[in-house]
Amino acid sequence: MFAEKTIVITGGSSGLGKALARRLLAKGSRIALIARDTGRLTAAREDLLRGVPAGVTIDIFPCDVADSRAVHQALGELAERTGLPDMLFNSAGILREGYFERQPESVFRETMGVNFFGTLHCIQAALPYFKKQGGGKIVNICSVAGLMGVFGYTAYCASKHAVRGLTASLRAELKHQNIAVHIAYPAEFDSPMLEEVNVCRTTENRTIAATIPTLSAGAVADDIIRGIERNRYEITPGIVTRVLTGFDRVFPGAGRLVSDLRVRRVYQGPESDGSKD
Ligand SMILES: NC(=O)c1ccc[n+]([C@@H]2O[C@H](COP(=O)([O-])OP(=O)(O)OC[C@H]3O[C@@H](n4cnc5c(N)ncnc54)[C@H](OP(=O)(O)O)[C@@H]3O)[C@@H](O)[C@H]2O)c1
């Protein structure tokens, strides 16, 4: 399924994107990585190529996915240099946590720009190549925050719910063009994104996050790849996350109840002095 395929991974210089790249390389895929920072892309490429048979190459394309024109240009270069893409993983993303009342509109615009419009731009740019190839695969990395509301994640949840809606409709449309669409709902996993949010997250958000054990990015990538191989549309990595989100689907409101009870014990709110636990 992955051997000899040209696979584009946005956010491929870090965290989950890089973990996916490592696994797909091992399966014989041709990998192209997209992210903004050239230095981090180069470092990721060097790291990924360590221990890989000589002759294997990884192409890198520095590009801001929030910029539609830049994305189309990058995919054009990629099609020439790496080959027509067979598969697209949308893993690029950002997370800004905080009380809604303390988050300026710019945070919402920035988050939607990368998480939602970034995903949209990459799909729009890749689609003509998939059609030319007679098929393709799109894997959108959403989040548990795309399934439910999370204290402190108003902007992030909004962007991931938007990704979920886009993906659900796309699946229905593209299925008939031999283009498979998948969506993954990871809970928190170890990555630079998590390290960053851990420095300054609200006490309430930290408490909610502790409900589900943190996985490694590698374990999440393994589950996502397994889910694609089994042709699952929705992929929820990690057994605890699968059980809890499944329970919430069967008993709507269960997740809200647990969240409200946990937050009630530690609530500080936007009027607090910002001191963290
Ligand atoms: N970590 C978690 O706990 C968690 C949980 C659920 C879902 N997720 C989702 O999983 C995905 C990967 O997260 P991660 O934890 O692996 O994050 P990460 O380690 O911070 O990596 C994010 C990647 O996205 C790239 N990126 C960010 N903004 C970009 C932009 N405007 N244009 C192009 N590339 C951009 C970054 O590179 P540059 O900064 O150089 O551009 C980096 O390669 C995200 O969609 C995230 O929302 C994460």
The ligand as an SDF file (V2000), in Angstrom:
LIG
                    3D

 48 52  0  0  0  0  0  0  0  0999 V2000
    0.8540   16.7570   20.2430 N   0  0  0  0  0  0  0  0  0  0  0  0
   -0.3770   16.4900   20.6280 C   0  0  0  0  0  0  0  0  0  0  0  0
   -0.6310   16.2320   21.8140 O   0  0  0  0  0  0  0  0  0  0  0  0
   -1.5020   16.4170   19.6050 C   0  0  0  0  0  0  0  0  0  0  0  0
   -2.7160   15.8210   19.9940 C   0  0  0  0  0  0  0  0  0  0  0  0
   -3.7480   15.7190   19.0450 C   0  0  0  0  0  0  0  0  0  0  0  0
   -3.5600   16.1910   17.7620 C   0  0  0  0  0  0  0  0  0  0  0  0
   -2.3590   16.7780   17.4220 N   0  0  0  0  0  0  0  0  0  0  0  0
   -2.2180   17.2510   16.0510 C   0  0  0  0  0  0  0  0  0  0  0  0
   -1.1780   16.4920   15.4440 O   0  0  0  0  0  0  0  0  0  0  0  0
   -0.5310   17.2900   14.4430 C   0  0  0  0  0  0  0  0  0  0  0  0
    0.9680   17.2540   14.6800 C   0  0  0  0  0  0  0  0  0  0  0  0
    1.2230   17.8130   15.9550 O   0  0  0  0  0  0  0  0  0  0  0  0
    2.6540   17.6190   16.6650 P   0  0  0  0  0  0  0  0  0  0  0  0
    2.3940   17.4630   18.1040 O   0  0  0  0  0  0  0  0  0  0  0  0
    3.4550   16.6350   15.9060 O   0  0  0  0  0  0  0  0  0  0  0  0
    3.2050   19.1120   16.4660 O   0  0  0  0  0  0  0  0  0  0  0  0
    4.7010   19.6820   16.3530 P   0  0  0  0  0  0  0  0  0  0  0  0
    5.6900   18.6950   16.8870 O   0  0  0  0  0  0  0  0  0  0  0  0
    4.6350   21.0540   16.9210 O   0  0  0  0  0  0  0  0  0  0  0  0
    4.8930   19.7770   14.7810 O   0  0  0  0  0  0  0  0  0  0  0  0
    4.1210   20.6550   14.0300 C   0  0  0  0  0  0  0  0  0  0  0  0
    4.6610   20.6430   12.6270 C   0  0  0  0  0  0  0  0  0  0  0  0
    3.8380   21.5050   11.8430 O   0  0  0  0  0  0  0  0  0  0  0  0
    4.6730   22.4520   11.1730 C   0  0  0  0  0  0  0  0  0  0  0  0
    3.9250   23.6850   10.9830 N   0  0  0  0  0  0  0  0  0  0  0  0
    3.3560   24.4790   11.9240 C   0  0  0  0  0  0  0  0  0  0  0  0
    2.7820   25.5470   11.3650 N   0  0  0  0  0  0  0  0  0  0  0  0
    2.9720   25.4170   10.0200 C   0  0  0  0  0  0  0  0  0  0  0  0
    2.6370   26.2120    8.9000 C   0  0  0  0  0  0  0  0  0  0  0  0
    1.9690   27.3840    9.0170 N   0  0  0  0  0  0  0  0  0  0  0  0
    2.9900   25.7710    7.6630 N   0  0  0  0  0  0  0  0  0  0  0  0
    3.6740   24.6010    7.5190 C   0  0  0  0  0  0  0  0  0  0  0  0
    4.0320   23.8210    8.5390 N   0  0  0  0  0  0  0  0  0  0  0  0
    3.6900   24.2250    9.7800 C   0  0  0  0  0  0  0  0  0  0  0  0
    5.8850   22.6020   12.0890 C   0  0  0  0  0  0  0  0  0  0  0  0
    7.0450   23.0920   11.4230 O   0  0  0  0  0  0  0  0  0  0  0  0
    7.3860   24.6840   11.2970 P   0  0  0  0  0  0  0  0  0  0  0  0
    7.0740   25.2790   12.6440 O   0  0  0  0  0  0  0  0  0  0  0  0
    8.8070   24.7480   10.9020 O   0  0  0  0  0  0  0  0  0  0  0  0
    6.4750   25.1780   10.2360 O   0  0  0  0  0  0  0  0  0  0  0  0
    6.0720   21.1560   12.5090 C   0  0  0  0  0  0  0  0  0  0  0  0
    6.7510   20.4340   11.4990 O   0  0  0  0  0  0  0  0  0  0  0  0
   -1.1470   18.6890   14.5610 C   0  0  0  0  0  0  0  0  0  0  0  0
   -2.1350   18.8370   13.5760 O   0  0  0  0  0  0  0  0  0  0  0  0
   -1.7800   18.6970   15.9360 C   0  0  0  0  0  0  0  0  0  0  0  0
   -2.8570   19.5920   16.0250 O   0  0  0  0  0  0  0  0  0  0  0  0
   -1.3460   16.9020   18.3120 C   0  0  0  0  0  0  0  0  0  0  0  0
  1  2  1  0
  2  3  2  0
  2  4  1  0
  4  5  1  0
  4 48  2  0
  5  6  2  0
  6  7  1  0
  7  8  2  0
  8  9  1  0
  8 48  1  0
  9 10  1  0
  9 46  1  0
 10 11  1  0
 11 12  1  0
 11 44  1  0
 12 13  1  0
 13 14  1  0
 14 15  2  0
 14 16  1  0
 14 17  1  0
 17 18  1  0
 18 19  2  0
 18 20  1  0
 18 21  1  0
 21 22  1  0
 22 23  1  0
 23 24  1  0
 23 42  1  0
 24 25  1  0
 25 26  1  0
 25 36  1  0
 26 27  1  0
 26 35  1  0
 27 28  2  0
 28 29  1  0
 29 30  1  0
 29 35  2  0
 30 31  1  0
 30 32  2  0
 32 33  1  0
 33 34  2  0
 34 35  1  0
 36 37  1  0
 36 42  1  0
 37 38  1  0
 38 39  2  0
 38 40  1  0
 38 41  1  0
 42 43  1  0
 44 45  1  0
 44 46  1  0
 46 47  1  0
M  CHG  2   8   1  16  -1
M  END
$$$$
